[in-house]
Amino acid sequence: MNSAQGEVTLKASADLVWQIVGNFNGLQVWHPAVTGSQLTAGGNNQVGAERLLALDGGGTIKERLLDHSDSERRYRYCILDSPLPVSGYESVVRVEDSGDGRCRVVWSGSFEAQGVSDGQAAEIVQGIYDAGLGYLREQFAG
């Protein structure tokens, strides 16, 4: 099993950032490669919900929400179908309070490489995390 993790510290409260990041059907708000998100099953932020992400440049990713906790500011999801060279992908997104009006967003995942080397798969997933977290850093640079 391979893994990747990205994190960023933001100049914003954990509760404020969670309002954005914690919306399972809102990845397009904070990830530049996602142009849209549509629920295809279940209710938003409800375990079992499925979203279909539209990607910049074409393509889609279908994901299922496995766990969601507003009190812990975290959710866990898996990929059901995607053009990414991975299988068995599961990921956790969480927002941690760092004090002094700051927070840390951590995005981590585990997966098997499919059709590429382990290193290539990890690099691709890491790039996805870095793009989303980098966008958040820009938005909360204040």
C-alpha positions as CSV (number, residue, x, y, z in Angstrom):
1,M,0.0,0.0,0.0
2,N,1.3,3.5,-0.9
3,S,0.5,6.7,0.8
4,A,0.7,10.5,0.3
5,Q,0.0,13.4,2.6
6,G,-0.1,17.1,2.3
7,E,-0.7,19.8,4.9
8,V,-0.9,23.6,5.2
9,T,-1.2,26.0,8.0
10,L,-3.7,28.8,7.4
11,K,-4.3,32.2,9.0
12,A,-7.9,31.4,9.7
13,S,-10.0,29.7,12.4
14,A,-10.5,25.9,12.1
15,D,-14.3,26.5,12.1
16,L,-14.2,28.9,9.2
17,V,-12.0,26.7,7.1
18,W,-14.1,23.6,8.0
19,Q,-17.1,25.4,6.6
20,I,-15.4,25.3,3.2
21,V,-13.3,22.1,3.3
22,G,-15.8,20.0,5.2
23,N,-18.5,20.3,2.5
24,F,-18.2,17.0,0.7
25,N,-20.0,18.3,-2.3
26,G,-17.9,21.5,-2.5
27,L,-14.4,20.4,-3.6
28,Q,-14.7,22.7,-6.6
29,V,-14.6,25.7,-4.3
30,W,-11.1,25.0,-3.1
31,H,-9.4,22.7,-5.7
32,P,-8.4,24.3,-9.0
33,A,-8.6,21.0,-11.0
34,V,-12.2,20.4,-10.0
35,T,-14.8,22.4,-12.0
36,G,-17.9,20.9,-10.6
37,S,-19.4,18.4,-8.1
38,Q,-22.7,16.7,-8.3
39,L,-24.2,14.4,-5.7
40,T,-25.3,11.1,-7.4
41,A,-26.4,9.3,-4.2
42,G,-27.3,10.2,-0.7
43,G,-27.3,13.5,1.1
44,N,-24.4,15.9,1.3
45,N,-22.1,15.1,4.2
46,Q,-24.1,11.9,5.0
47,V,-22.2,8.6,5.1
48,G,-22.8,6.8,1.8
49,A,-23.2,10.0,-0.2
50,E,-21.5,9.8,-3.7
51,R,-20.2,12.7,-5.7
52,L,-19.2,13.0,-9.3
53,L,-16.4,15.4,-9.8
54,A,-15.9,17.2,-13.1
55,L,-12.2,17.8,-13.9
56,D,-10.6,20.7,-15.6
57,G,-9.7,19.5,-19.1
58,G,-12.3,16.7,-19.1
59,G,-12.8,13.5,-17.2
60,T,-14.6,12.7,-14.0
61,I,-14.0,11.0,-10.6
62,K,-16.7,9.3,-8.6
63,E,-16.2,9.1,-4.8
64,R,-18.1,7.8,-1.8
65,L,-18.2,9.4,1.6
66,L,-17.2,6.8,4.3
67,D,-17.3,9.0,7.4
68,H,-18.0,12.6,8.2
69,S,-17.6,14.4,11.6
70,D,-18.3,18.1,12.1
71,S,-17.2,17.8,15.8
72,E,-13.8,16.4,14.8
73,R,-13.6,18.4,11.5
74,R,-12.7,15.4,9.4
75,Y,-14.1,13.2,6.7
76,R,-13.0,10.0,5.0
77,Y,-13.8,9.0,1.4
78,C,-12.9,6.5,-1.3
79,I,-12.6,6.6,-5.1
80,L,-15.1,4.4,-6.9
81,D,-14.1,5.3,-10.4
82,S,-11.5,7.6,-11.9
83,P,-8.8,8.0,-14.6
84,L,-6.1,8.1,-11.9
85,P,-3.6,5.2,-12.0
86,V,-4.6,4.0,-8.5
87,S,-6.9,1.4,-6.9
88,G,-8.2,0.9,-3.4
89,Y,-7.8,4.6,-2.8
90,E,-9.0,5.9,0.6
91,S,-8.4,9.4,1.9
92,V,-9.0,11.6,5.0
93,V,-9.3,15.3,5.0
94,R,-9.1,17.1,8.4
95,V,-8.9,20.6,9.8
96,E,-7.0,21.0,13.1
97,D,-7.1,24.0,15.4
98,S,-3.6,25.5,15.8
99,G,-4.6,28.3,18.2
100,D,-4.2,32.0,17.7
101,G,-6.8,32.0,14.9
102,R,-4.8,29.6,12.8
103,C,-5.5,26.0,11.7
104,R,-3.8,23.2,9.8
105,V,-5.5,21.3,7.0
106,V,-4.2,17.7,6.5
107,W,-5.1,15.6,3.4
108,S,-3.8,12.1,3.4
109,G,-4.5,8.9,1.5
110,S,-3.5,5.3,0.8
111,F,-3.8,3.5,-2.5
112,E,-2.2,0.8,-4.8
113,A,-0.5,1.9,-8.0
114,Q,-2.2,0.7,-11.1
115,G,-0.4,0.7,-14.4
116,V,2.4,2.9,-13.2
117,S,5.2,2.6,-10.6
118,D,4.5,3.1,-6.9
119,G,6.6,6.3,-7.1
120,Q,4.7,7.7,-10.1
121,A,1.3,7.0,-8.4
122,A,2.4,8.7,-5.2
123,E,3.7,11.7,-7.1
124,I,0.3,12.0,-8.9
125,V,-1.7,11.8,-5.7
126,Q,0.7,14.2,-3.9
127,G,0.3,16.7,-6.8
128,I,-3.5,16.6,-6.3
129,Y,-3.1,17.3,-2.6
130,D,-0.6,20.1,-3.1
131,A,-2.8,21.8,-5.7
132,G,-5.8,21.9,-3.4
133,L,-3.8,22.9,-0.3
134,G,-1.9,25.5,-2.2
135,Y,-5.1,27.1,-3.3
136,L,-6.3,27.3,0.3
137,R,-2.9,28.9,1.3
138,E,-3.5,31.6,-1.4
139,Q,-7.1,32.2,-0.2
140,F,-6.1,32.6,3.5
141,A,-2.7,34.3,3.0
142,G,-3.9,37.4,4.9
